[in-house]
Amino acid sequence: MNVLKLVFYNAYDKVTLKFTFAPKEAKVEIHSDCIKTLGNILQDLVEYIGV
């Protein structure tokens, strides 16, 4: 069974989202001046892992 783990980091001027979906991992860094919506991020993740 695959597990999707979402880790959210907030470091001052940027937000880092780390996705782990065995066996692939994706890391998305979003700067405060160009934040994407969470929906778009999840859509990109789905395309990345090919679900």
C-alpha positions, 0 to 999 in steps of 0.5 A: 500500500502506497502512502502519501506523506505531506510535510510543510515547512515555513521558513521566513520568505519561502514555503517548502512542500515535501511530498513522499509517495513511495518510491518517488519523492518531490520537493516544491519550494514556493517563494512568497512572491509567487505562491501557487494555490494548494490545489495547483500544487496537488495537481502538479504532484498527481501529474508527477507521480502519475496517478 
